[in-house]
Amino acid sequence: MHQYKQEFGEAFDLGFELSHFSFLKDKSWHNDVCPSFMFKAKVNSDISVGLEQSEQYLVLWVDYFKSL
């Protein structure tokens, strides 16, 4: 079972199929307000001489709307 389902319930719908994004690492935790996933990305940094590309870890937070 995925961590986000343990923390936010089996019925939690991400709005996308997690298996289609194998690079996302589930880092959800019960103290967080919503599920989160870490991934590595290449990011362009603006340098005065030009653009420099580096790898950084980013976090995708999946917010949700709970209808009444």
mmCIF file of the N, C-alpha and C atoms, coordinates in Angstrom:
data_MODEL
# 
_entry.id   MODEL 
# 
loop_
_atom_site.group_PDB 
_atom_site.id 
_atom_site.type_symbol 
_atom_site.label_atom_id 
_atom_site.label_alt_id 
_atom_site.label_comp_id 
_atom_site.label_asym_id 
_atom_site.label_entity_id 
_atom_site.label_seq_id 
_atom_site.pdbx_PDB_ins_code 
_atom_site.Cartn_x 
_atom_site.Cartn_y 
_atom_site.Cartn_z 
_atom_site.occupancy 
_atom_site.B_iso_or_equiv 
_atom_site.pdbx_formal_charge 
_atom_site.auth_seq_id 
_atom_site.auth_comp_id 
_atom_site.auth_asym_id 
_atom_site.auth_atom_id 
_atom_site.pdbx_PDB_model_num 
ATOM 1   N N  . MET A 1 1  ? 0.848   -1.186 0.000   1.00 0.00 ? 1  MET A N  1 
ATOM 2   C CA . MET A 1 1  ? 0.000   0.000  0.000   1.00 0.00 ? 1  MET A CA 1 
ATOM 3   C C  . MET A 1 1  ? 0.891   1.245  0.000   1.00 0.00 ? 1  MET A C  1 
ATOM 4   N N  . HIS A 1 2  ? 0.492   2.247  -0.754  1.00 0.00 ? 2  HIS A N  1 
ATOM 5   C CA . HIS A 1 2  ? 1.243   3.497  -0.821  1.00 0.00 ? 2  HIS A CA 1 
ATOM 6   C C  . HIS A 1 2  ? 1.129   4.251  0.511   1.00 0.00 ? 2  HIS A C  1 
ATOM 7   N N  . GLN A 1 3  ? 2.179   4.991  0.823   1.00 0.00 ? 3  GLN A N  1 
ATOM 8   C CA . GLN A 1 3  ? 2.214   5.771  2.062   1.00 0.00 ? 3  GLN A CA 1 
ATOM 9   C C  . GLN A 1 3  ? 1.068   6.779  2.128   1.00 0.00 ? 3  GLN A C  1 
ATOM 10  N N  . TYR A 1 4  ? 0.770   7.451  1.014   1.00 0.00 ? 4  TYR A N  1 
ATOM 11  C CA . TYR A 1 4  ? -0.294  8.462  1.035   1.00 0.00 ? 4  TYR A CA 1 
ATOM 12  C C  . TYR A 1 4  ? -1.644  7.837  1.385   1.00 0.00 ? 4  TYR A C  1 
ATOM 13  N N  . LYS A 1 5  ? -1.875  6.588  0.977   1.00 0.00 ? 5  LYS A N  1 
ATOM 14  C CA . LYS A 1 5  ? -3.130  5.909  1.306   1.00 0.00 ? 5  LYS A CA 1 
ATOM 15  C C  . LYS A 1 5  ? -3.180  5.539  2.784   1.00 0.00 ? 5  LYS A C  1 
ATOM 16  N N  . GLN A 1 6  ? -2.034  5.180  3.359   1.00 0.00 ? 6  GLN A N  1 
ATOM 17  C CA . GLN A 1 6  ? -1.972  4.885  4.793   1.00 0.00 ? 6  GLN A CA 1 
ATOM 18  C C  . GLN A 1 6  ? -2.256  6.136  5.608   1.00 0.00 ? 6  GLN A C  1 
ATOM 19  N N  . GLU A 1 7  ? -1.743  7.267  5.154   1.00 0.00 ? 7  GLU A N  1 
ATOM 20  C CA . GLU A 1 7  ? -1.861  8.510  5.905   1.00 0.00 ? 7  GLU A CA 1 
ATOM 21  C C  . GLU A 1 7  ? -3.194  9.232  5.682   1.00 0.00 ? 7  GLU A C  1 
ATOM 22  N N  . PHE A 1 8  ? -3.736  9.165  4.465   1.00 0.00 ? 8  PHE A N  1 
ATOM 23  C CA . PHE A 1 8  ? -4.930  9.951  4.118   1.00 0.00 ? 8  PHE A CA 1 
ATOM 24  C C  . PHE A 1 8  ? -6.136  9.093  3.735   1.00 0.00 ? 8  PHE A C  1 
ATOM 25  N N  . GLY A 1 9  ? -6.021  7.792  3.863   1.00 0.00 ? 9  GLY A N  1 
ATOM 26  C CA . GLY A 1 9  ? -7.148  6.893  3.613   1.00 0.00 ? 9  GLY A CA 1 
ATOM 27  C C  . GLY A 1 9  ? -7.085  6.234  2.247   1.00 0.00 ? 9  GLY A C  1 
ATOM 28  N N  . GLU A 1 10 ? -7.566  5.007  2.195   1.00 0.00 ? 10 GLU A N  1 
ATOM 29  C CA . GLU A 1 10 ? -7.526  4.221  0.955   1.00 0.00 ? 10 GLU A CA 1 
ATOM 30  C C  . GLU A 1 10 ? -8.338  4.854  -0.168  1.00 0.00 ? 10 GLU A C  1 
ATOM 31  N N  . ALA A 1 11 ? -9.350  5.624  0.170   1.00 0.00 ? 11 ALA A N  1 
ATOM 32  C CA . ALA A 1 11 ? -10.223 6.220  -0.844  1.00 0.00 ? 11 ALA A CA 1 
ATOM 33  C C  . ALA A 1 11 ? -9.680  7.537  -1.389  1.00 0.00 ? 11 ALA A C  1 
ATOM 34  N N  . PHE A 1 12 ? -8.542  8.026  -0.883  1.00 0.00 ? 12 PHE A N  1 
ATOM 35  C CA . PHE A 1 12 ? -8.008  9.306  -1.345  1.00 0.00 ? 12 PHE A CA 1 
ATOM 36  C C  . PHE A 1 12 ? -7.686  9.224  -2.831  1.00 0.00 ? 12 PHE A C  1 
ATOM 37  N N  . ASP A 1 13 ? -8.219  10.161 -3.609  1.00 0.00 ? 13 ASP A N  1 
ATOM 38  C CA . ASP A 1 13 ? -8.019  10.202 -5.058  1.00 0.00 ? 13 ASP A CA 1 
ATOM 39  C C  . ASP A 1 13 ? -7.019  11.301 -5.391  1.00 0.00 ? 13 ASP A C  1 
ATOM 40  N N  . LEU A 1 14 ? -5.866  10.926 -5.934  1.00 0.00 ? 14 LEU A N  1 
ATOM 41  C CA . LEU A 1 14 ? -4.841  11.903 -6.301  1.00 0.00 ? 14 LEU A CA 1 
ATOM 42  C C  . LEU A 1 14 ? -5.264  12.757 -7.488  1.00 0.00 ? 14 LEU A C  1 
ATOM 43  N N  . GLY A 1 15 ? -6.135  12.236 -8.329  1.00 0.00 ? 15 GLY A N  1 
ATOM 44  C CA . GLY A 1 15 ? -6.520  12.935 -9.548  1.00 0.00 ? 15 GLY A CA 1 
ATOM 45  C C  . GLY A 1 15 ? -5.656  12.539 -10.729 1.00 0.00 ? 15 GLY A C  1 
ATOM 46  N N  . PHE A 1 16 ? -4.710  11.629 -10.506 1.00 0.00 ? 16 PHE A N  1 
ATOM 47  C CA . PHE A 1 16 ? -3.874  11.085 -11.574 1.00 0.00 ? 16 PHE A CA 1 
ATOM 48  C C  . PHE A 1 16 ? -3.439  9.687  -11.161 1.00 0.00 ? 16 PHE A C  1 
ATOM 49  N N  . GLU A 1 17 ? -2.975  8.907  -12.128 1.00 0.00 ? 17 GLU A N  1 
ATOM 50  C CA . GLU A 1 17 ? -2.531  7.538  -11.860 1.00 0.00 ? 17 GLU A CA 1 
ATOM 51  C C  . GLU A 1 17 ? -1.049  7.563  -11.481 1.00 0.00 ? 17 GLU A C  1 
ATOM 52  N N  . LEU A 1 18 ? -0.752  7.281  -10.221 1.00 0.00 ? 18 LEU A N  1 
ATOM 53  C CA . LEU A 1 18 ? 0.619   7.359  -9.712  1.00 0.00 ? 18 LEU A CA 1 
ATOM 54  C C  . LEU A 1 18 ? 1.561   6.429  -10.481 1.00 0.00 ? 18 LEU A C  1 
ATOM 55  N N  . SER A 1 19 ? 1.081   5.284  -10.935 1.00 0.00 ? 19 SER A N  1 
ATOM 56  C CA . SER A 1 19 ? 1.932   4.331  -11.659 1.00 0.00 ? 19 SER A CA 1 
ATOM 57  C C  . SER A 1 19 ? 2.448   4.904  -12.986 1.00 0.00 ? 19 SER A C  1 
ATOM 58  N N  . HIS A 1 20 ? 1.815   5.952  -13.506 1.00 0.00 ? 20 HIS A N  1 
ATOM 59  C CA . HIS A 1 20 ? 2.272   6.593  -14.747 1.00 0.00 ? 20 HIS A CA 1 
ATOM 60  C C  . HIS A 1 20 ? 3.460   7.520  -14.503 1.00 0.00 ? 20 HIS A C  1 
ATOM 61  N N  . PHE A 1 21 ? 3.785   7.775  -13.245 1.00 0.00 ? 21 PHE A N  1 
ATOM 62  C CA . PHE A 1 21 ? 4.862   8.697  -12.886 1.00 0.00 ? 21 PHE A CA 1 
ATOM 63  C C  . PHE A 1 21 ? 5.815   8.007  -11.917 1.00 0.00 ? 21 PHE A C  1 
ATOM 64  N N  . SER A 1 22 ? 6.562   7.044  -12.435 1.00 0.00 ? 22 SER A N  1 
ATOM 65  C CA . SER A 1 22 ? 7.438   6.215  -11.594 1.00 0.00 ? 22 SER A CA 1 
ATOM 66  C C  . SER A 1 22 ? 8.548   7.013  -10.911 1.00 0.00 ? 22 SER A C  1 
ATOM 67  N N  . PHE A 1 23 ? 8.821   8.218  -11.369 1.00 0.00 ? 23 PHE A N  1 
ATOM 68  C CA . PHE A 1 23 ? 9.872   9.040  -10.774 1.00 0.00 ? 23 PHE A CA 1 
ATOM 69  C C  . PHE A 1 23 ? 9.415   9.730  -9.479  1.00 0.00 ? 23 PHE A C  1 
ATOM 70  N N  . LEU A 1 24 ? 8.113   9.701  -9.174  1.00 0.00 ? 24 LEU A N  1 
ATOM 71  C CA . LEU A 1 24 ? 7.618   10.322 -7.945  1.00 0.00 ? 24 LEU A CA 1 
ATOM 72  C C  . LEU A 1 24 ? 7.815   9.392  -6.760  1.00 0.00 ? 24 LEU A C  1 
ATOM 73  N N  . LYS A 1 25 ? 8.469   9.898  -5.715  1.00 0.00 ? 25 LYS A N  1 
ATOM 74  C CA . LYS A 1 25 ? 8.682   9.119  -4.494  1.00 0.00 ? 25 LYS A CA 1 
ATOM 75  C C  . LYS A 1 25 ? 7.715   9.648  -3.428  1.00 0.00 ? 25 LYS A C  1 
ATOM 76  N N  . ASP A 1 26 ? 6.845   8.791  -2.965  1.00 0.00 ? 26 ASP A N  1 
ATOM 77  C CA . ASP A 1 26 ? 5.834   9.161  -1.967  1.00 0.00 ? 26 ASP A CA 1 
ATOM 78  C C  . ASP A 1 26 ? 6.512   9.507  -0.650  1.00 0.00 ? 26 ASP A C  1 
ATOM 79  N N  . LYS A 1 27 ? 6.329   10.734 -0.180  1.00 0.00 ? 27 LYS A N  1 
ATOM 80  C CA . LYS A 1 27 ? 6.893   11.163 1.098   1.00 0.00 ? 27 LYS A CA 1 
ATOM 81  C C  . LYS A 1 27 ? 5.800   11.696 2.030   1.00 0.00 ? 27 LYS A C  1 
ATOM 82  N N  . SER A 1 28 ? 4.587   11.216 1.827   1.00 0.00 ? 28 SER A N  1 
ATOM 83  C CA . SER A 1 28 ? 3.440   11.664 2.617   1.00 0.00 ? 28 SER A CA 1 
ATOM 84  C C  . SER A 1 28 ? 3.624   11.285 4.085   1.00 0.00 ? 28 SER A C  1 
ATOM 85  N N  . TRP A 1 29 ? 3.110   12.167 4.941   1.00 0.00 ? 29 TRP A N  1 
ATOM 86  C CA . TRP A 1 29 ? 3.231   11.954 6.378   1.00 0.00 ? 29 TRP A CA 1 
ATOM 87  C C  . TRP A 1 29 ? 1.955   12.451 7.044   1.00 0.00 ? 29 TRP A C  1 
ATOM 88  N N  . HIS A 1 30 ? 1.547   11.805 8.111   1.00 0.00 ? 30 HIS A N  1 
ATOM 89  C CA . HIS A 1 30 ? 0.262   12.139 8.736   1.00 0.00 ? 30 HIS A CA 1 
ATOM 90  C C  . HIS A 1 30 ? 0.207   13.537 9.349   1.00 0.00 ? 30 HIS A C  1 
ATOM 91  N N  . ASN A 1 31 ? 1.335   14.156 9.607   1.00 0.00 ? 31 ASN A N  1 
ATOM 92  C CA . ASN A 1 31 ? 1.328   15.525 10.124  1.00 0.00 ? 31 ASN A CA 1 
ATOM 93  C C  . ASN A 1 31 ? 1.156   16.558 9.011   1.00 0.00 ? 31 ASN A C  1 
ATOM 94  N N  . ASP A 1 32 ? 1.263   16.126 7.753   1.00 0.00 ? 32 ASP A N  1 
ATOM 95  C CA . ASP A 1 32 ? 1.075   17.026 6.614   1.00 0.00 ? 32 ASP A CA 1 
ATOM 96  C C  . ASP A 1 32 ? -0.419  17.186 6.331   1.00 0.00 ? 32 ASP A C  1 
ATOM 97  N N  . VAL A 1 33 ? -0.779  18.266 5.668   1.00 0.00 ? 33 VAL A N  1 
ATOM 98  C CA . VAL A 1 33 ? -2.192  18.518 5.363   1.00 0.00 ? 33 VAL A CA 1 
ATOM 99  C C  . VAL A 1 33 ? -2.650  17.816 4.086   1.00 0.00 ? 33 VAL A C  1 
ATOM 100 N N  . CYS A 1 34 ? -1.698  17.337 3.259   1.00 0.00 ? 34 CYS A N  1 
ATOM 101 C CA . CYS A 1 34 ? -2.045  16.626 2.039   1.00 0.00 ? 34 CYS A CA 1 
ATOM 102 C C  . CYS A 1 34 ? -0.857  15.766 1.598   1.00 0.00 ? 34 CYS A C  1 
ATOM 103 N N  . PRO A 1 35 ? -1.081  14.805 0.707   1.00 0.00 ? 35 PRO A N  1 
ATOM 104 C CA . PRO A 1 35 ? 0.002   13.949 0.219   1.00 0.00 ? 35 PRO A CA 1 
ATOM 105 C C  . PRO A 1 35 ? 1.078   14.750 -0.515  1.00 0.00 ? 35 PRO A C  1 
ATOM 106 N N  . SER A 1 36 ? 2.300   14.235 -0.480  1.00 0.00 ? 36 SER A N  1 
ATOM 107 C CA . SER A 1 36 ? 3.401   14.892 -1.184  1.00 0.00 ? 36 SER A CA 1 
ATOM 108 C C  . SER A 1 36 ? 4.336   13.849 -1.781  1.00 0.00 ? 36 SER A C  1 
ATOM 109 N N  . PHE A 1 37 ? 4.973   14.251 -2.872  1.00 0.00 ? 37 PHE A N  1 
ATOM 110 C CA . PHE A 1 37 ? 5.847   13.362 -3.620  1.00 0.00 ? 37 PHE A CA 1 
ATOM 111 C C  . PHE A 1 37 ? 7.111   14.118 -4.012  1.00 0.00 ? 37 PHE A C  1 
ATOM 112 N N  . MET A 1 38 ? 8.271   13.486 -3.834  1.00 0.00 ? 38 MET A N  1 
ATOM 113 C CA . MET A 1 38 ? 9.547   14.108 -4.157  1.00 0.00 ? 38 MET A CA 1 
ATOM 114 C C  . MET A 1 38 ? 10.022  13.580 -5.514  1.00 0.00 ? 38 MET A C  1 
ATOM 115 N N  . PHE A 1 39 ? 10.695  14.455 -6.273  1.00 0.00 ? 39 PHE A N  1 
ATOM 116 C CA . PHE A 1 39 ? 11.281  14.036 -7.545  1.00 0.00 ? 39 PHE A CA 1 
ATOM 117 C C  . PHE A 1 39 ? 12.469  14.927 -7.871  1.00 0.00 ? 39 PHE A C  1 
ATOM 118 N N  . LYS A 1 40 ? 13.368  14.410 -8.692  1.00 0.00 ? 40 LYS A N  1 
ATOM 119 C CA . LYS A 1 40 ? 14.547  15.168 -9.115  1.00 0.00 ? 40 LYS A CA 1 
ATOM 120 C C  . LYS A 1 40 ? 14.260  15.777 -10.475 1.00 0.00 ? 40 LYS A C  1 
ATOM 121 N N  . ALA A 1 41 ? 14.637  17.040 -10.645 1.00 0.00 ? 41 ALA A N  1 
ATOM 122 C CA . ALA A 1 41 ? 14.391  17.733 -11.909 1.00 0.00 ? 41 ALA A CA 1 
ATOM 123 C C  . ALA A 1 41 ? 15.589  18.585 -12.279 1.00 0.00 ? 41 ALA A C  1 
ATOM 124 N N  . LYS A 1 42 ? 15.754  18.814 -13.568 1.00 0.00 ? 42 LYS A N  1 
ATOM 125 C CA . LYS A 1 42 ? 16.785  19.728 -14.044 1.00 0.00 ? 42 LYS A CA 1 
ATOM 126 C C  . LYS A 1 42 ? 16.184  21.119 -14.072 1.00 0.00 ? 42 LYS A C  1 
ATOM 127 N N  . VAL A 1 43 ? 16.856  22.050 -13.426 1.00 0.00 ? 43 VAL A N  1 
ATOM 128 C CA . VAL A 1 43 ? 16.345  23.411 -13.291 1.00 0.00 ? 43 VAL A CA 1 
ATOM 129 C C  . VAL A 1 43 ? 17.359  24.379 -13.866 1.00 0.00 ? 43 VAL A C  1 
ATOM 130 N N  . ASN A 1 44 ? 16.885  25.342 -14.649 1.00 0.00 ? 44 ASN A N  1 
ATOM 131 C CA . ASN A 1 44 ? 17.758  26.370 -15.199 1.00 0.00 ? 44 ASN A CA 1 
ATOM 132 C C  . ASN A 1 44 ? 17.907  27.507 -14.198 1.00 0.00 ? 44 ASN A C  1 
ATOM 133 N N  . SER A 1 45 ? 19.145  27.856 -13.903 1.00 0.00 ? 45 SER A N  1 
ATOM 134 C CA . SER A 1 45 ? 19.429  28.989 -13.027 1.00 0.00 ? 45 SER A CA 1 
ATOM 135 C C  . SER A 1 45 ? 19.887  30.161 -13.876 1.00 0.00 ? 45 SER A C  1 
ATOM 136 N N  . ASP A 1 46 ? 19.386  31.336 -13.582 1.00 0.00 ? 46 ASP A N  1 
ATOM 137 C CA . ASP A 1 46 ? 19.753  32.524 -14.342 1.00 0.00 ? 46 ASP A CA 1 
ATOM 138 C C  . ASP A 1 46 ? 21.089  33.055 -13.823 1.00 0.00 ? 46 ASP A C  1 
ATOM 139 N N  . ILE A 1 47 ? 22.126  32.915 -14.606 1.00 0.00 ? 47 ILE A N  1 
ATOM 140 C CA . ILE A 1 47 ? 23.459  33.432 -14.287 1.00 0.00 ? 47 ILE A CA 1 
ATOM 141 C C  . ILE A 1 47 ? 23.711  34.611 -15.231 1.00 0.00 ? 47 ILE A C  1 
ATOM 142 N N  . SER A 1 48 ? 24.462  35.615 -14.760 1.00 0.00 ? 48 SER A N  1 
ATOM 143 C CA . SER A 1 48 ? 24.680  36.819 -15.574 1.00 0.00 ? 48 SER A CA 1 
ATOM 144 C C  . SER A 1 48 ? 25.286  36.493 -16.939 1.00 0.00 ? 48 SER A C  1 
ATOM 145 N N  . VAL A 1 49 ? 26.045  35.425 -17.029 1.00 0.00 ? 49 VAL A N  1 
ATOM 146 C CA . VAL A 1 49 ? 26.687  35.046 -18.293 1.00 0.00 ? 49 VAL A CA 1 
ATOM 147 C C  . VAL A 1 49 ? 25.742  34.215 -19.162 1.00 0.00 ? 49 VAL A C  1 
ATOM 148 N N  . GLY A 1 50 ? 24.809  33.530 -18.566 1.00 0.00 ? 50 GLY A N  1 
ATOM 149 C CA . GLY A 1 50 ? 23.891  32.668 -19.323 1.00 0.00 ? 50 GLY A CA 1 
ATOM 150 C C  . GLY A 1 50 ? 23.102  31.790 -18.361 1.00 0.00 ? 50 GLY A C  1 
ATOM 151 N N  . LEU A 1 51 ? 22.511  30.747 -18.873 1.00 0.00 ? 51 LEU A N  1 
ATOM 152 C CA . LEU A 1 51 ? 21.743  29.840 -18.038 1.00 0.00 ? 51 LEU A CA 1 
ATOM 153 C C  . LEU A 1 51 ? 22.594  28.635 -17.653 1.00 0.00 ? 51 LEU A C  1 
ATOM 154 N N  . GLU A 1 52 ? 22.547  28.275 -16.402 1.00 0.00 ? 52 GLU A N  1 
ATOM 155 C CA . GLU A 1 52 ? 23.248  27.092 -15.924 1.00 0.00 ? 52 GLU A CA 1 
ATOM 156 C C  . GLU A 1 52 ? 22.196  26.081 -15.492 1.00 0.00 ? 52 GLU A C  1 
ATOM 157 N N  . GLN A 1 53 ? 22.375  24.842 -15.904 1.00 0.00 ? 53 GLN A N  1 
ATOM 158 C CA . GLN A 1 53 ? 21.401  23.812 -15.562 1.00 0.00 ? 53 GLN A CA 1 
ATOM 159 C C  . GLN A 1 53 ? 21.933  22.963 -14.412 1.00 0.00 ? 53 GLN A C  1 
ATOM 160 N N  . SER A 1 54 ? 21.088  22.722 -13.427 1.00 0.00 ? 54 SER A N  1 
ATOM 161 C CA . SER A 1 54 ? 21.480  21.888 -12.299 1.00 0.00 ? 54 SER A CA 1 
ATOM 162 C C  . SER A 1 54 ? 20.309  20.982 -11.920 1.00 0.00 ? 54 SER A C  1 
ATOM 163 N N  . GLU A 1 55 ? 20.615  19.912 -11.189 1.00 0.00 ? 55 GLU A N  1 
ATOM 164 C CA . GLU A 1 55 ? 19.568  19.017 -10.708 1.00 0.00 ? 55 GLU A CA 1 
ATOM 165 C C  . GLU A 1 55 ? 19.183  19.409 -9.293  1.00 0.00 ? 55 GLU A C  1 
ATOM 166 N N  . GLN A 1 56 ? 17.905  19.436 -9.046  1.00 0.00 ? 56 GLN A N  1 
ATOM 167 C CA . GLN A 1 56 ? 17.391  19.767 -7.717  1.00 0.00 ? 56 GLN A CA 1 
ATOM 168 C C  . GLN A 1 56 ? 16.262  18.810 -7.376  1.00 0.00 ? 56 GLN A C  1 
ATOM 169 N N  . TYR A 1 57 ? 16.055  18.611 -6.074  1.00 0.00 ? 57 TYR A N  1 
ATOM 170 C CA . TYR A 1 57 ? 14.908  17.839 -5.626  1.00 0.00 ? 57 TYR A CA 1 
ATOM 171 C C  . TYR A 1 57 ? 13.749  18.799 -5.386  1.00 0.00 ? 57 TYR A C  1 
ATOM 172 N N  . LEU A 1 58 ? 12.601  18.468 -5.948  1.00 0.00 ? 58 LEU A N  1 
ATOM 173 C CA . LEU A 1 58 ? 11.394  19.272 -5.795  1.00 0.00 ? 58 LEU A CA 1 
ATOM 174 C C  . LEU A 1 58 ? 10.308  18.422 -5.154  1.00 0.00 ? 58 LEU A C  1 
ATOM 175 N N  . VAL A 1 59 ? 9.314   19.083 -4.576  1.00 0.00 ? 59 VAL A N  1 
ATOM 176 C CA . VAL A 1 59 ? 8.206   18.371 -3.937  1.00 0.00 ? 59 VAL A CA 1 
ATOM 177 C C  . VAL A 1 59 ? 6.897   18.789 -4.589  1.00 0.00 ? 59 VAL A C  1 
ATOM 178 N N  . LEU A 1 60 ? 6.116   17.795 -4.963  1.00 0.00 ? 60 LEU A N  1 
ATOM 179 C CA . LEU A 1 60 ? 4.785   18.003 -5.510  1.00 0.00 ? 60 LEU A CA 1 
ATOM 180 C C  . LEU A 1 60 ? 3.781   17.744 -4.390  1.00 0.00 ? 60 LEU A C  1 
ATOM 181 N N  . TRP A 1 61 ? 3.019   18.766 -4.007  1.00 0.00 ? 61 TRP A N  1 
ATOM 182 C CA . TRP A 1 61 ? 1.970   18.630 -2.994  1.00 0.00 ? 61 TRP A CA 1 
ATOM 183 C C  . TRP A 1 61 ? 0.646   18.458 -3.714  1.00 0.00 ? 61 TRP A C  1 
ATOM 184 N N  . VAL A 1 62 ? -0.131  17.458 -3.321  1.00 0.00 ? 62 VAL A N  1 
ATOM 185 C CA . VAL A 1 62 ? -1.415  17.191 -3.959  1.00 0.00 ? 62 VAL A CA 1 
ATOM 186 C C  . VAL A 1 62 ? -2.526  17.640 -3.029  1.00 0.00 ? 62 VAL A C  1 
ATOM 187 N N  . ASP A 1 63 ? -3.067  18.825 -3.290  1.00 0.00 ? 63 ASP A N  1 
ATOM 188 C CA . ASP A 1 63 ? -4.154  19.358 -2.504  1.00 0.00 ? 63 ASP A CA 1 
ATOM 189 C C  . ASP A 1 63 ? -5.453  18.729 -2.995  1.00 0.00 ? 63 ASP A C  1 
ATOM 190 N N  . TYR A 1 64 ? -6.480  18.833 -2.210  1.00 0.00 ? 64 TYR A N  1 
ATOM 191 C CA . TYR A 1 64 ? -7.747  18.241 -2.619  1.00 0.00 ? 64 TYR A CA 1 
ATOM 192 C C  . TYR A 1 64 ? -8.907  19.084 -2.118  1.00 0.00 ? 64 TYR A C  1 
ATOM 193 N N  . PHE A 1 65 ? -10.041 18.863 -2.732  1.00 0.00 ? 65 PHE A N  1 
ATOM 194 C CA . PHE A 1 65 ? -11.257 19.561 -2.357  1.00 0.00 ? 65 PHE A CA 1 
ATOM 195 C C  . PHE A 1 65 ? -12.207 18.524 -1.794  1.00 0.00 ? 65 PHE A C  1 
ATOM 196 N N  . LYS A 1 66 ? -12.661 18.751 -0.597  1.00 0.00 ? 66 LYS A N  1 
ATOM 197 C CA . LYS A 1 66 ? -13.591 17.826 0.038   1.00 0.00 ? 66 LYS A CA 1 
ATOM 198 C C  . LYS A 1 66 ? -14.981 18.443 -0.024  1.00 0.00 ? 66 LYS A C  1 
ATOM 199 N N  . SER A 1 67 ? -15.857 17.821 -0.802  1.00 0.00 ? 67 SER A N  1 
ATOM 200 C CA . SER A 1 67 ? -17.210 18.352 -0.924  1.00 0.00 ? 67 SER A CA 1 
ATOM 201 C C  . SER A 1 67 ? -18.038 17.959 0.299   1.00 0.00 ? 67 SER A C  1 
ATOM 202 N N  . LEU A 1 68 ? -19.008 18.778 0.596   1.00 0.00 ? 68 LEU A N  1 
ATOM 203 C CA . LEU A 1 68 ? -19.860 18.530 1.764   1.00 0.00 ? 68 LEU A CA 1 
ATOM 204 C C  . LEU A 1 68 ? -21.061 17.710 1.420   1.00 0.00 ? 68 LEU A C  1 
# 
